[in-house]
Amino acid sequence: MEPPGITRHRRPFLAPLYLSIVVAVLALAAGWLFYSHATTTVVFLVRPADAPGAIDDPPVSAEGEARAERLARMFGAEKPGAGRIDALYESDDRRAQQTAAPLLERLHRAPTVFPAVEARSAAARALREHPGGTVLVVASGTALPLMVQELTGLTITAASDDADFVYIASIPRIGRAHLARLRL
């Protein structure tokens, strides 16, 4: 009979060290992935000035032209940085297009035009196509309250003095949206 062989099992001395390094690398990768996708999209919503008259699609008034020039000065930065707009959405009515025209001329860019009845889908498209960006929306009628509701979940009422305000919706990918209103 032969004596039994000595069976030694090597204990992995550095296994706890290797395991902790692997866990730390995975935790850092998950943190980086979370941080890189945690963006906030800012959407400015503007309504053109109301036009007097009873026609269906009236042109913008003289007051509206002055507001359009102010918008062009506010958001017309051509170089990247503060005040730069990544995209401009406008509803398909004449006043919204005339309000956005000076800004578009300054930026040398084409707008995304959407029908007013599809305001909710246009808001979802703006969030999907410009994550972490800055978007300006010029919409009139009921399109603006529908977009605010789609973006933030908040309900605003359409009032005649609403043309003097800019709504600022801050929509983070993680967390809840916020809405601010400033006088233009």
C-alpha positions as CSV (number, residue, x, y, z in Angstrom):
1,M,0.0,0.0,0.0
2,E,1.3,3.4,-0.9
3,P,1.2,6.3,1.5
4,P,-1.3,8.9,0.5
5,G,0.1,11.8,-1.4
6,I,0.3,15.1,0.2
7,T,-2.5,17.2,-1.1
8,R,-2.0,20.8,-0.5
9,H,-4.5,23.4,-1.6
10,R,-3.0,26.7,-2.4
11,R,-4.8,29.4,-0.8
12,P,-5.0,32.4,-3.0
13,F,-3.3,34.9,-0.8
14,L,-4.1,37.9,-3.1
15,A,-7.7,36.9,-4.0
16,P,-9.3,39.4,-1.5
17,L,-7.2,42.2,-3.0
18,Y,-8.1,41.2,-6.6
19,L,-11.8,41.0,-5.7
20,S,-11.8,44.4,-4.1
21,I,-10.0,46.0,-7.1
22,V,-12.6,44.4,-9.5
23,V,-15.5,45.7,-7.3
24,A,-13.9,49.2,-7.2
25,V,-13.5,49.3,-11.0
26,L,-17.1,48.2,-11.5
27,A,-18.3,50.8,-9.1
28,L,-16.4,53.6,-10.8
29,A,-17.6,52.5,-14.2
30,A,-21.2,52.5,-13.0
31,G,-20.7,55.9,-11.4
32,W,-19.2,57.3,-14.6
33,L,-22.1,55.9,-16.6
34,F,-24.7,57.4,-14.3
35,Y,-22.9,60.8,-14.3
36,S,-22.6,60.9,-18.1
37,H,-26.3,60.2,-18.6
38,A,-27.5,62.6,-15.9
39,T,-28.1,65.5,-18.2
40,T,-30.6,68.4,-18.0
41,T,-32.4,69.8,-21.0
42,V,-33.5,73.4,-20.8
43,V,-36.5,74.5,-22.9
44,F,-37.4,78.1,-23.3
45,L,-41.1,78.5,-24.3
46,V,-42.3,81.8,-25.9
47,R,-45.6,82.9,-27.2
48,P,-45.8,85.6,-30.0
49,A,-47.6,88.8,-29.2
50,D,-51.4,88.7,-29.8
51,A,-52.5,90.3,-33.0
52,P,-55.7,92.4,-33.1
53,G,-58.3,91.4,-35.6
54,A,-60.6,88.5,-36.4
55,I,-58.7,86.7,-39.2
56,D,-57.7,83.1,-38.7
57,D,-53.9,83.4,-39.0
58,P,-53.0,87.1,-38.4
59,P,-49.5,88.5,-38.9
60,V,-47.4,89.6,-36.0
61,S,-48.1,93.2,-34.7
62,A,-45.5,96.0,-34.4
63,E,-45.1,95.1,-30.7
64,G,-44.5,91.5,-31.8
65,E,-41.8,92.5,-34.2
66,A,-40.0,94.4,-31.3
67,R,-40.3,91.3,-29.1
68,A,-38.9,89.2,-32.0
69,E,-35.8,91.4,-32.2
70,R,-35.3,91.1,-28.4
71,L,-35.4,87.4,-28.7
72,A,-32.9,87.5,-31.5
73,R,-30.5,89.6,-29.3
74,M,-31.1,87.3,-26.3
75,F,-30.6,83.9,-27.9
76,G,-28.6,84.8,-31.1
77,A,-25.1,84.0,-29.9
78,E,-23.3,82.5,-32.8
79,K,-20.4,81.1,-30.8
80,P,-20.7,78.2,-28.4
81,G,-21.2,79.2,-24.8
82,A,-23.8,81.0,-22.7
83,G,-26.9,82.0,-24.6
84,R,-26.4,79.5,-27.4
85,I,-29.5,77.7,-28.7
86,D,-29.1,74.1,-29.9
87,A,-32.5,73.9,-31.6
88,L,-35.5,76.1,-32.4
89,Y,-39.0,74.7,-32.7
90,E,-41.9,76.8,-33.9
91,S,-45.6,76.1,-34.5
92,D,-47.0,76.3,-38.0
93,D,-48.9,79.6,-37.6
94,R,-47.7,82.8,-39.1
95,R,-47.1,84.8,-35.9
96,A,-44.9,82.1,-34.4
97,Q,-42.8,81.9,-37.6
98,Q,-42.5,85.7,-37.9
99,T,-41.5,85.9,-34.2
100,A,-38.7,83.4,-34.7
101,A,-37.5,84.8,-38.1
102,P,-35.0,87.4,-36.8
103,L,-33.3,84.8,-34.6
104,L,-33.2,82.2,-37.4
105,E,-31.6,84.8,-39.6
106,R,-29.0,85.6,-37.0
107,L,-28.2,81.9,-36.4
108,H,-28.3,80.8,-40.1
109,R,-30.3,77.8,-39.1
110,A,-33.6,76.1,-40.2
111,P,-36.3,75.6,-37.5
112,T,-38.3,72.5,-36.7
113,V,-41.9,73.4,-37.6
114,F,-44.7,71.4,-36.0
115,P,-48.4,71.6,-36.3
116,A,-50.1,73.1,-33.2
117,V,-52.2,70.0,-32.7
118,E,-49.0,67.9,-32.4
119,A,-47.5,70.0,-29.7
120,R,-47.1,67.1,-27.2
121,S,-45.2,65.0,-29.7
122,A,-43.0,68.0,-30.7
123,A,-42.1,68.4,-27.0
124,A,-41.2,64.8,-26.7
125,R,-39.1,65.0,-29.9
126,A,-37.2,68.0,-28.5
127,L,-36.3,66.1,-25.4
128,R,-35.3,63.0,-27.3
129,E,-33.2,64.8,-30.0
130,H,-31.5,67.3,-27.8
131,P,-30.7,65.7,-24.4
132,G,-28.7,68.1,-22.2
133,G,-29.2,70.9,-24.8
134,T,-31.0,74.2,-24.9
135,V,-34.1,74.5,-27.0
136,L,-36.3,77.5,-27.8
137,V,-39.9,76.9,-28.7
138,V,-42.1,79.6,-30.2
139,A,-45.7,78.5,-30.1
140,S,-49.0,80.2,-30.0
141,G,-52.6,79.3,-29.1
142,T,-53.1,76.1,-27.1
143,A,-49.8,74.6,-28.3
144,L,-47.7,76.4,-25.5
145,P,-49.8,75.0,-22.6
146,L,-49.8,71.6,-24.1
147,M,-46.0,71.6,-24.5
148,V,-45.5,72.8,-20.9
149,Q,-47.7,70.0,-19.7
150,E,-45.8,67.4,-21.7
151,L,-42.4,68.7,-20.6
152,T,-43.1,69.3,-16.9
153,G,-46.4,67.7,-16.0
154,L,-47.6,71.1,-14.8
155,T,-50.8,72.8,-16.2
156,I,-50.7,76.5,-17.1
157,T,-53.6,78.5,-18.4
158,A,-53.5,80.5,-21.7
159,A,-54.1,84.1,-20.9
160,S,-54.0,87.2,-23.1
161,D,-51.1,88.7,-21.1
162,D,-49.1,85.5,-21.5
163,A,-47.2,86.9,-24.4
164,D,-45.0,89.0,-22.1
165,F,-43.6,85.9,-20.4
166,V,-40.9,83.3,-21.2
167,Y,-41.4,79.9,-19.6
168,I,-38.2,78.1,-18.7
169,A,-38.6,74.3,-18.3
170,S,-35.6,72.5,-16.8
171,I,-36.0,68.8,-17.4
172,P,-33.4,66.5,-15.9
173,R,-33.1,62.9,-17.1
174,I,-33.2,61.8,-13.5
175,G,-35.5,63.6,-11.1
176,R,-38.5,65.9,-11.6
177,A,-38.9,68.9,-14.0
178,H,-39.1,72.5,-12.9
179,L,-40.8,75.5,-14.5
180,A,-40.0,79.1,-14.1
181,R,-41.7,82.1,-15.7
182,L,-39.9,85.4,-16.5
183,R,-41.2,88.6,-17.9
184,L,-39.7,89.4,-21.3
